[in-house]
Amino acid sequence: MKRSVSRDAIIQMPIHALKHSMKTRDLALEEVYDAYQDHIALCNPVINAYTQTSSQEMSPDVHEGPLSGIPVAIKDIFDVLGYETTAGSSFFRRMPKQDAFAVSLLRQQGCVVLGKTNTHEFAMGGTTINPHFGTTKNPWDLNRVAGGSSGGSAAAIAAGLSLIALGSDTAGSIRIPAAFCGVVGLKPTYGHIPCDGVVPLSWSLDHVGFLTRSVVDMKETWTAIFPDKSTVTKLPSVLRVGVVLDHLDTELEPAIEAAMVFVLDRMASWHVEMTQIAFPLWQDSLVAAFIISRVEAATYHQSWLEIHPDKYGKDVRMLLDVGRQFMGTDYVQSQRLRSAVITAYQRLFETVDFIITPTVSVLPPLINNPPDRSVLTQLTAPANLAGVPAISVPIWNDSSLPIGLQIMAPWGQESALLTFAQQIEDHISAPRLSSCCLT
């Protein structure tokens, strides 16, 4: 159909603007859907964000809701009716009989599914360099990784191929690609969104969350899905912020450190009381999270490893083999440490309202020189072990590549977390959309 508004203009609209244009009938739902389908056809061959897309005309009976007609991309570890679930694997295939719980939440609000996005094989890595479906490229520099394991979802948002994307996060798999692709990634409190219909990596650590272009779009999404948990939050007159920076055991790349200094300098003029802190039991928690995730992954994959071990990618097979080597005592001690970590964070959040850190200590790595997984997850994994909500917000500063600022909040405080994140976005970090495929 002929559009009343150009494709690029539609693609660049935030959620609230698109909703308004459809409500006033300046745009038809079909125009929005067709614009995104055309943009996917143009851009996806360049960045490889989607592995499956819809070839059907948009159904006229889209569910009426607060996100009616808003396009959404789904990481291919979630079941979606009408799409095959592959988990980025060479052999795992299932045709679901119903949507995953998180997908149904989005459909109930009126979202339109555009397709399934690429993922690191079985969500077990931080780069989305996938030997079976190809590498997802970073829309800001096609020679660099998009992050992982929700790399396809993050790249889709950054390149304007969707407005909302579903992701999963076990050690940082939403926040890492959000940081690398310059978008917003939210990991809610552990268990807040059930993992029904999601191929598991680690039952104890898996979280379901969202990626959007801006914090404003994330708030629109969160409020629509969880209106009962989205009451307007008034932050304290003086915010207590714990800063994890000087106590890091890892060296930050200069651009990351400069961006953090920039943020802290700007925040110094606000009513913020900043304190340098350290992650509770940091190194021990990283070891515990690694053991838990590897053992649980090896348990889930046990029968397939016996039947066809050679069908896994080299990196994923290695991690699964590692998981098979740990003893039951290693796993139990790691779960016991997790309890100690949660207690330590409870005490820490009695003294601070939020914790801020860099999301990742490095800029997006080159595809031909990917880093060790531990480099990417060392600042994000603690939030998974503790189960606290965390968000990555892009900070551009003087870098041509995106940099992520991570904010953590107490359990169940997503509304306050989003309010604080929007304050940072409003004063420090305006959203950007990659122009790699805009005309």
Residue, then its C-alpha position, 0 to 999 in steps of 0.5 A: m500500500k502507498r504510505s502517507v509517511s516515508r519509510d525512514a520517518i516511520i522507522q525513526m518514530p519512538i513508541h509514543a509517536l507511532k502510537h499517536s500517529m496510528k490513533t489519529r489515523d495519520l498512519a495505518l497499522e499496515e503502513v507501519y508493518d510494511a515499512y518495517q518489513d521493507h526496512i528488514a529486507l534492506c538492512n537484514p542482509v547487512i547485519n544478520a539480525y533476523t534468522q526468520t521473518s514473517s512473509q505474511e500480510m499483517s492480520p487486520d485483527v491485531h489485538e487492541g491494547p496499549l502497544s497495538g501495532i508496535p513491532v517486536a522482534i523475538k530472540d530465537i530461544f522463545d517459542v512463537l506460534g508460526y515460527e520454528t524454535t532453533a535456539g541458534s542450533s544446527f539440530f534443535r528444532r521444534m514447532p511450538k503449539q503456543d507462544a512463550f509466556a513473555v511473547s503472549l504478554l507482548r501479543q496481549q498488548g497488541c504487539v506485532v511479531l516481525g520475526k525471530t532474531n539471531t542468538h549465540e548458539f543455545a544462548m551460550g556466549g557473548t558475541t552472537i558469532n554463530p557457526h550455524f546462522g552466521t554472525t550478527k554484525n554491530p550496526w555501528d561498525l560492521n567489523r565488530v560484534a553485536g554482543g550476545s547472546s541477545g545480539g540479534s535483538a540488540a542489533a535489530i533495535a539499533a538498526g531500526l528493525s524493530l521498536i521492542a525486542l525480547g531477550s534473555d539474560t543469564a550472565g549479561s546477555i541482554r545488557i552486553p549487546a545493549a551496551f555494544c549496540g547503543v540501546v537500552g536493555l533491561k533485566p528485571t528481577y529474577g522470576h518476575i517474567p516466567c521462562d515458560g516456553v524459553v529454551p533454558l541455559s541455566w534455570s537458576l540464573d535465566h532472566v527474561g527481559f526487553l531491549t528498546r531504543s530508549v529508556v522512554d520506550m522501555k518505560e512505555t513497554w514496561t508500563a503497558i505490560f505491568p501497569d500494576k507494578s508501574t506506579v509513578t515513582k518519586l525518587p528520594s530528594v537525595l539519591r544515594v548511589g554506589v559507584v563500582l569503579d575504583h575497586l575493580d580488579t579489571e582494567l577499563e579501556p580508556a574510552i570506557e573510563a572516560a565515559m564513566v568520569f563524564v557521567l559522574d561529573r554530570m551527576a555531581s551537580w545533581h542531588v546525588e550522594m555518591t560513594q565508591i563501593a565494591f561488588p559484594l563477594w565479587q570474584d567468588s560470585l563470578v566463580a559461583a555463577f560460572i559453575i551454576s550455569r555450566v552445570e545446569a547447561a550440561t544437565y539440560h544438554q546431557s542426552w544430546l551430548e551423548i547422541h550428537p556431540d559434533k553438532y555443537g559449535k566448538d565454543v559451546r561444546m567446550l563450555l558444556d564439557v567443562g560443566r560435566q567436569f564439576m562435582g555435585t559438591d561444587y554446585v552445592q557450594s556455589q548455590r550456598l555462596r549465592s545465598a551469601v551474595i543475596t544477603a550481602y546485596q540486601r545489606l548493601f541496598e540498605t546504604v545505597d538506592f542504586i549501584i552504577t558500573p560500566t556495563v562492559s569494560v571494553l568497547p565492542p570487539l572486532i569479529n575476528n578477535p573476540p574476547d574471552r567470555s569472562v571479559l564480557t560478563q564480569l560486571t554483569a553476572p553479579a546481578n544475575l546471581a543476586g537476582v536484582p534488576a539491572i539496566s544498561v543505558p547507552i553513554w556516547n560521550d566522545s566515542s564513535l562506538p556505544i558505551g553502556l552504563q549499568i544501573m542496578a536496583p533492589w529487588g522489585q524496584e524496576s519502576a524506580l530503576l527506570t525513573f532514574a535511568q530516564q533521568i540519566e537519559d534526559h540529561i546525559s544520553a540522547p537516543r541514537l539510531s544507526s544510519c547504516c541502512l537509512t537512505 
